[in-house]
């Protein structure tokens, strides 16, 4: 994940807390479990044909990469302050209406590390967020997406 080094990573306070919780879990619980699994597999004998040992070592490598990734995120995090604004920005929750089909959606605009479409948290790098950031309630904005362009109207900003 070298692409995240020195890259500004936007997080809400909630998102930073979740990342710190995951990092603490991985270091305090998961890492010792993996080390124990490696020790137990090593005790079984010949390492060249020991599948348990190789699986545990691979799990350790993946775990250490994730720990490093989380540490990099925390180191480069820019915390999004939840301030009231009359313009859409990172950290705001916005209600939009898709022109033409009257579908209404509410999204919270977050940094890419926190994006979770199933929770209606969209990345500030997504086509919708890029289009509406900086706009006000009532504005109609054209969104350019890989599937073509469409218009949305900003109904509410929280």
N, C-alpha and C positions, 0 to 999 in steps of 0.2 A: 504494500500500500504506500509506496514511496510517493505517489502522486499527492497524498494528503500532507506530506511534510511541508511546513511553511505555508500551507494554504489556509486562508481564513475559513474557519468552520463555525457556522452560526448554530447556536443551541439556545433553547429556552432554559430557564433555571431547572424546570422539570426534566428536560432532556439530559442536562448535565448530571443531575442527581441519578437518573437511570443508568447512565454510562458509568458513573463512579460506583454504583451498586453492583453492576455487572463485573467491573474490574475487581472490586473487593471479593466477590464470590469466586471468581476465577483464581485469584491469588490465595485466598484463605481456605477454600474447599476443594476446588477442582484440581489445582496443581498438586496438592498432597495426595489426592486420589490417584492421579496419573503416576506420580513417583512411586507410590506403593505398588501399583500394577506392574510397573517396570521391574521393581525389585523382586516381586513374586514370580514374574515370568523368567527373569534371569536365573532364579534359583532352580528352575526346571531343567537346566542343563544347556546343551548345545544350542548356541544362539543362531547358528546358520539355518537351522530348520525349525526354529521356535516361532510359530505364527503369533502367539500371544505377545511375545516380546516385540515383534515388528509392528503389530497393531498398536501397542502401547507407546512405542517410540513415535509412530506417525501421529497419534493423538496428542502426544507431548508437543510435537512440532507445530501442529495446528493451534493448540492452546497458546503456545508462546507467541505465535504470530498475532493472535487475537489480542493478547495482553498488550503487545507492542502497539497495535493499531489503536486500542482504547487510550493508551498513554499518550500517543501522538494527538488524538482528538482532543483530549483534555488540555494538553499543552498549547494547542493552537485555537482553542475555543474562544469565540467572541459571544458573550452572553447577551441575548436579546432582552432588553428591558420592556416590560409590558406597560407602555405608556399610552394614554389615550391620544388618538390622532384622528384627524378628519381625512387622512390619506391612507391608502393601503400600504403597508410595509411589512417587513419580516416581523413576526410576532402577533400580528393582528388576525382576528377572525373576521372573515368577510362572507356576506351572503350575496350570491350572484344569480342572475336569471339568464338562462341561455336563450338568445333571441330565436324566434321561429318555433320553438317547441314548448315554451313556457315552463321548462324544467327549472326548479330552484334548488341550489345546493349551497351548503355552508362549508367553508374550508378555513382551516387555520394554516397560515403560511409560516413554515419553519425551515430550518437549514436542512440540507440534503441528508445528514446523518439521522435526523429524526423523522423524516418523511414516512408516513404510513397511511396509504390510501384507504385502508379499511377503517381507519379512525378519522378520516377526512383531514389528515395532516398532509399538506402538499409541500414539496420542496420549492424554495425560492428560485430554483433553477428550472422549474417546470414551465411549459409554454403559458399556462394560464397565469401563474404567478408573475412571470416576466412581463406579461402584457398589462396586468392590473396594478402592479406596484407603482406607487406615485399618483394614482388616480383617486378621485373623490366619489362619494355617494352620488348616484344619479348618472355618472359617466357611463357611456356605452363605449366599449373597448373591443377592438378586433384582436383575436387571438390567432397566432400563426402556429399551427401544429403540423406534425408529419402527415396528418390525414386531411390537411387543408385548412382554410381559414373559417372562422365563425365569430359572431359577436356575442358579448355578454354585457349585461347591465349590472352595475354595482348597486345593490339594494340597501346594504347596511354594512357598517364597519364597526367592529367592537375592539 
